[in-house]
Amino acid sequence: MKYRSIATIGMSNCLYNFGFFALLAYAPLALGLTPLTMGVIFLGWGVLLARTSYFMSPKLKVRF
């Protein structure tokens, strides 16, 4: 990359994402959760994210 700052930010982002998804993948094993429990957790997370995005984004758009 031509600009050092962009390369540094890109590498930091890559390492952050790798660490986050590694933690996300192995946390259920450490916590002793079953696949069904993890499925319910992620389903709830997705539904809440979708609802929040749908209802809050117009309000945030008006505000900002």
ChimeraX commands (.cxc) that place a marker at each C-alpha (Angstrom):
marker #1 position 0.00,0.00,0.00 radius 0.5
marker #1 position 1.18,3.46,-0.81 radius 0.5
marker #1 position 0.18,5.12,2.46 radius 0.5
marker #1 position 1.57,3.69,5.67 radius 0.5
marker #1 position -1.37,4.89,7.80 radius 0.5
marker #1 position -3.90,3.04,5.63 radius 0.5
marker #1 position -1.80,-0.13,5.77 radius 0.5
marker #1 position -1.57,0.14,9.56 radius 0.5
marker #1 position -5.31,0.63,9.95 radius 0.5
marker #1 position -5.99,-2.25,7.56 radius 0.5
marker #1 position -3.71,-4.62,9.47 radius 0.5
marker #1 position -5.22,-3.56,12.80 radius 0.5
marker #1 position -8.69,-4.17,11.41 radius 0.5
marker #1 position -7.67,-7.60,10.14 radius 0.5
marker #1 position -6.24,-8.64,13.52 radius 0.5
marker #1 position -9.25,-7.24,15.39 radius 0.5
marker #1 position -11.70,-9.16,13.19 radius 0.5
marker #1 position -9.69,-12.36,13.51 radius 0.5
marker #1 position -9.60,-12.05,17.31 radius 0.5
marker #1 position -13.29,-11.16,17.56 radius 0.5
marker #1 position -14.48,-14.07,15.44 radius 0.5
marker #1 position -12.09,-16.51,17.11 radius 0.5
marker #1 position -13.51,-15.46,20.48 radius 0.5
marker #1 position -17.03,-15.72,19.09 radius 0.5
marker #1 position -16.35,-19.23,17.80 radius 0.5
marker #1 position -14.72,-20.65,20.93 radius 0.5
marker #1 position -16.68,-18.86,23.69 radius 0.5
marker #1 position -19.57,-21.38,23.60 radius 0.5
marker #1 position -17.13,-24.23,24.20 radius 0.5
marker #1 position -15.63,-22.48,27.21 radius 0.5
marker #1 position -19.07,-21.63,28.60 radius 0.5
marker #1 position -20.42,-25.13,28.06 radius 0.5
marker #1 position -23.34,-24.02,25.89 radius 0.5
marker #1 position -25.17,-26.43,23.63 radius 0.5
marker #1 position -25.65,-25.74,19.93 radius 0.5
marker #1 position -29.38,-25.16,20.53 radius 0.5
marker #1 position -28.67,-22.56,23.21 radius 0.5
marker #1 position -26.19,-20.78,20.96 radius 0.5
marker #1 position -28.72,-20.84,18.13 radius 0.5
marker #1 position -31.35,-19.22,20.32 radius 0.5
marker #1 position -28.88,-16.58,21.50 radius 0.5
marker #1 position -27.83,-15.69,17.96 radius 0.5
marker #1 position -31.42,-15.73,16.73 radius 0.5
marker #1 position -32.37,-13.28,19.49 radius 0.5
marker #1 position -29.35,-11.14,18.72 radius 0.5
marker #1 position -30.24,-11.03,15.02 radius 0.5
marker #1 position -33.90,-10.22,15.66 radius 0.5
marker #1 position -33.02,-7.43,18.08 radius 0.5
marker #1 position -30.44,-6.05,15.66 radius 0.5
marker #1 position -32.96,-6.09,12.80 radius 0.5
marker #1 position -35.69,-4.44,14.85 radius 0.5
marker #1 position -33.33,-1.79,16.20 radius 0.5
marker #1 position -31.99,-1.07,12.72 radius 0.5
marker #1 position -35.50,-0.76,11.31 radius 0.5
marker #1 position -36.97,1.43,14.04 radius 0.5
marker #1 position -33.96,3.46,15.18 radius 0.5
marker #1 position -32.29,4.32,11.87 radius 0.5
marker #1 position -35.01,6.80,10.77 radius 0.5
marker #1 position -34.82,8.52,14.16 radius 0.5
marker #1 position -31.02,8.69,14.00 radius 0.5
marker #1 position -31.16,9.95,10.41 radius 0.5
marker #1 position -33.41,12.83,11.45 radius 0.5
marker #1 position -31.25,13.64,14.46 radius 0.5
marker #1 position -27.90,13.60,12.66 radius 0.5
marker link #1:1,2 radius 0.2
marker link #1:2,3 radius 0.2
marker link #1:3,4 radius 0.2
marker link #1:4,5 radius 0.2
marker link #1:5,6 radius 0.2
marker link #1:6,7 radius 0.2
marker link #1:7,8 radius 0.2
marker link #1:8,9 radius 0.2
marker link #1:9,10 radius 0.2
marker link #1:10,11 radius 0.2
marker link #1:11,12 radius 0.2
marker link #1:12,13 radius 0.2
marker link #1:13,14 radius 0.2
marker link #1:14,15 radius 0.2
marker link #1:15,16 radius 0.2
marker link #1:16,17 radius 0.2
marker link #1:17,18 radius 0.2
marker link #1:18,19 radius 0.2
marker link #1:19,20 radius 0.2
marker link #1:20,21 radius 0.2
marker link #1:21,22 radius 0.2
marker link #1:22,23 radius 0.2
marker link #1:23,24 radius 0.2
marker link #1:24,25 radius 0.2
marker link #1:25,26 radius 0.2
marker link #1:26,27 radius 0.2
marker link #1:27,28 radius 0.2
marker link #1:28,29 radius 0.2
marker link #1:29,30 radius 0.2
marker link #1:30,31 radius 0.2
marker link #1:31,32 radius 0.2
marker link #1:32,33 radius 0.2
marker link #1:33,34 radius 0.2
marker link #1:34,35 radius 0.2
marker link #1:35,36 radius 0.2
marker link #1:36,37 radius 0.2
marker link #1:37,38 radius 0.2
marker link #1:38,39 radius 0.2
marker link #1:39,40 radius 0.2
marker link #1:40,41 radius 0.2
marker link #1:41,42 radius 0.2
marker link #1:42,43 radius 0.2
marker link #1:43,44 radius 0.2
marker link #1:44,45 radius 0.2
marker link #1:45,46 radius 0.2
marker link #1:46,47 radius 0.2
marker link #1:47,48 radius 0.2
marker link #1:48,49 radius 0.2
marker link #1:49,50 radius 0.2
marker link #1:50,51 radius 0.2
marker link #1:51,52 radius 0.2
marker link #1:52,53 radius 0.2
marker link #1:53,54 radius 0.2
marker link #1:54,55 radius 0.2
marker link #1:55,56 radius 0.2
marker link #1:56,57 radius 0.2
marker link #1:57,58 radius 0.2
marker link #1:58,59 radius 0.2
marker link #1:59,60 radius 0.2
marker link #1:60,61 radius 0.2
marker link #1:61,62 radius 0.2
marker link #1:62,63 radius 0.2
marker link #1:63,64 radius 0.2
view
